[in-house]
Structure formats: structure tokens, C-alpha cells
Amino acid sequence: MKLDFVSLNSISFQNTMIKKIILLSTFSMLLSSQLFAQKEAPKNWFNLDPKDDKVYGVSAEKTYRELLKGKTSTPVIVAVIDGGTEVLHEDLQSVIWVNPNEKKNGIDDDNNGYIDDINGWSFIGGAKEDVNQDNLEVTRLYAKYKNLYEKVDTSKGFVSPDFEREYRYYMKIKTAYKQGSNQFFMYQGLFNNIISGAQLIQKTTNKDSLSIEELKSYKPTTQSDVMAKNAIMQGLKRSNKKYAVFSRIFISIEESKSQVDNLVNYNYNLDFNSRGKVGDNYNNANEKYYGCNRVTGPKAEHGSHVAGIIAAIRNNGIGMDGVADNVKIMVVRAVPDGDERDKDVANAIRYAVDNGAKIINMSFGKSFSSNKFIVDEAIKYAESKDVLLVHAAGNDAKNTDIDDNFPKVEQNEKGSTTWIEVGASSWKKKKYLTADFSNYGKSRVDVFAPGVDINSCIPESKYAVYSGTSMAAPVTSGVAALLKSYYPQLTSVQIKDIILKSSIKYNKKVFIPGTHKKTKLSELCKTGGIVNAYEAVLMAQKMIK
């Protein structure tokens, strides 16, 4: 589980001391979640059944056992547009898509414009190098408009409505950029202080672990060990544990500091530009044929995890079981450690559609878009080709009816009929059903699905537990693939309709993500429900008849 720094972006701090207190509290939450064992989610919970197993999974196991046993299915190609997927993973290798018309020979055998695209394509890799880190979109936009508008004198009004509109947009970008970048510079200082403080506590006590009683009696001598003591104490209290182990503390701090360093050095760095590695003409939004066939990329944790949730080999006795049992994962790399670029997203969607994908999973998003139009065109193209797109709602605990999360579709007659927006639900019950980080929106989010404490594949044939709407989207994609596999005559519009209408409605009040206020799930998404494969298959059977 990663610390969700971005969720603090919208907080307006009155002074530095208040900000430090909030950051320290956030860090103690990290400690309690990563360092101290808490009650674990039931194994394979996202595939379990609400009635039989008492947890709000999608009932995949029950569906195969009671409704699909002995039935035949056809393979379905699901494209995973992400940061890369380990194609040789022990639980994924046999379900990775192989282009039947392409050979690894340096020739474009199938004449699709992409040479040696055996398992998919990367739009963020060049002839020799792959993009790993990149800017946030707000950074790219601020860099673009800064020189144009920084010294504009608006005291005498604006020369035209268009100029005023763009200037107001620039000011919105500038505010968001300054809030984010300043915040993470402070995080860097915070982590440095806590590291030195924890080192001082360990050296002074000469112990590898401390009980809560020993921590209470420890007398700090510097600001750093005051902060470290308070953070560790809060972490212990949150997790209801009695001991803190320094080796774990240092590992966790370094991991979190690494995230902050990436944000400062790359994501918010106005002078950083990784695009030269790709070798395209970035200003040409219509350019399609660039990139490389290295689909794993330098950092495949996220994409491998997503692919595993959808299609990890079922019932093989290793790792975990994906939702769908007859899927081929097409790997399309377009998401760096930073914000994806609209040009790459649009081309990734088109590549997936043109090469046979019937479902596209998109576990990514951002608060700003520089070229929304070309992504919208690609979404409409997918719709015209009967392709379902499943998108993660985002992890900022914000209402996307109000705050943007791109890519997004319009909620009117111009919107896509084959787009599903997914929020994240938890294995916990009653008011804790909603993930505390999940975005929501009565108009823009369609449905919720399991997205907390999900065990799935990561590189080197390993497994890890992640949380995010990035996990909820592939759970939904897996259910969609299951439907398409066993009922291939269903259109994408019908599959979307079935998934939404068959979702299990939850009428008890739940926490609004990011708050301690409660409301009904129907106020947080269109359906007020959790995706369920069992009910979806029952509905599909009736529809076919």
C-alpha cells in the first residue's frame, strides 16, 4: 500500500506548524498500515461471495462452481494499458496475448505499423531507452503557460474573452502546481528529520526494537527525535501493537522518501523532460507509429498486478486466481511513473482496438488534460468497434462530479455507451465498505468493485497486496471478460448494462471516502452497487434466452 500523498493536495494549510502536524499524522498512518500487522483481508476475497463468504467480493468462485461448470468458453483479448507487465510471470505467461501474425524478425509482418509487436506495444519507449519517470500533467501545463502569462498585467482588464478564459485556466494550473510542489518539498524535509530522529533513538537506546512503554520513557533531545518518537507512537496506537522494529521503520521511511523524491525530482520538476527517449514528434498529436515492443518496461509492478487480477491462471495451485478463466492479456505500455500523456493514451486505445482487444482496462488517471480531444476521439473509436473500456475512478477521495479526473467521458448523449467508471470497495463491512481513498461521484462513477488489500502478481514471479481503484477496475474488467468469454454474442453495450444493473445494491450507510460522514452508496455512484459476477451471469443467461 502506497501512502496517498496526492489526497492532501486540496488542503489549505493556515501555517507551517499545522502542516507539519498533518504530515506527521499521515506518516504515522503509513507506519500503522505498513509496519504493524493488522487484521488481514480474507484470502482471495475479491473472488468470494457476499452471502456464502460474508465478504463483498464479486462471487467469481461461486459463479464457476454453480453456473458455469461444464460450459464452454472462447478466449477474449483484454488490453491492459498500464506501465508494463511481466510477460514471463509464472501466473501470467500462458495468458499473455501473442500476435498470431507477427514474428520477431525486425519486420512488420502483419503490416499494422508496429515492428515485432509480439505481446503488445510500448508508446513510451524508444529505440534504446524506456521512459520510467515523467512529469505530472499540471507540471507540463504550467511550464507551457508560465512564460506566456506570468507577467501579464490584468489590472486594465482582458483584451478578449478567449484570452481571459485561458488566463484563468493558467491561474488554476499555477495554484495546483504550487500547492503540490511546495507540499512535497516539505515532505522531503519531514522524512529526513524522521530518519535522523529514528537513528538517534536507536543509537541512544542501543536496541533493535522498542516497546510502547520504552518509547514513552524515552527523552528526546532534538526536534528530529521528537518527531520520530511521535510518529512511531501514533503508528503503534493506530495498529494496537506493543513493539516497533527499527529495521522495518527504516525500510518504510526510505520507500516513502523515495516516492517523495520522485515527485520533487521528476513529477514536479519544470526542467525535467524524458520525452527525448521516445523519439517521436511530440507536438504532432496525430502521429501513431512510434515506440517499441518492450512491453515489460523498467517498472512493471502495477501493470503485472492489474493483469493478474483479470487473468492470473485459475486453479493452478500457485499464487492467486484471476477473475476470468479464458483471457489473453494484450500489454500496451503508456503509463510512466508520473502522468500519462494524452497522445500515448489515444494511440494505446487505438492499437488495442485495431489488434483485437474486446475489453480495455485503464487503471490510471490525472487531474488535468492537455489534449482531451484526441483521447475522446479514441474512446468514440473504441465504442464504434464494440470495445468496452473500464477506467479506475482515482484515489484522491474526491467527488469527480465536481473535480476532474481524466480521461473522462461526458455524462450526456455525447458520452460513451461502452465506458465503465469504477470506484473501490473494501472487504470490511457496513460503514467501512467504501475504500477511504476512492474517488466517487453520483453522476460520473458507475459502480464500485473490490479494491482494498488485493493480492496479485508482481515482477520476478512474486505476489503482493495493493490497494486502489487501479485494482477495482481490473476486477470489473475480469467480470466483463468472463461474460464475453461465455456469452460471446453479447455486445459491449449489453455487457456494460448487465454489469451495472446486476450489481448488488448496498443500502446501509457507508463513509464518504476521505471523511467520517456517512451516506448511501447510491449517493457515491450511479448504481449504488458492487460488481457481482454471479448476478451478472444470471442476467446474461436471461438476456440470451
Secondary structure, DSSP 8 states (H G I E B T S, - for coil): ----GGGGTT---SSHHHHHHHHHHHHHHHHHHHTS------TTGGGS-TTTSSS----HHHHHHHTSTT-----EEEEEEES---TT-TTTGGGB---TT--SSSS-TT-SS-TT-SSEEESSB-SS-B--B---HHHHHHHHHHHHHTT---TT--S-HHHHHHHHHHHHHHHHHHHHHHHHHHHHHHHHHHHHHHHHHHHHHT-SEEEHHHHHH----SHHHHHHHHHHHHHHHHHT-SEEEHHHHHHHHHHHHHHHHHIIIIIT-TT---GGGT-S-TT-TT-----BS--S-S--HHHHHHHHHHH--TTSSSS---S-SSEEEEEEE---BS---HHHHHHHHHHHHHTT-SEEEE---BS--S-HHHHHHHHHHHHHTT-EEEEE--SS--BTTTS--BS---SSTTS-TTEEEEEEE-SS-GGG-B-TT--B-TTT--EEEE-SSEEEEETTTEEEEE-SHHHHHHHHHHHHHHHHHH-TT--HHHHHHHHHHTSEE--SEEE-TTSS-EEEGGGTSSS-EE--HHHHHHHHHHHH-
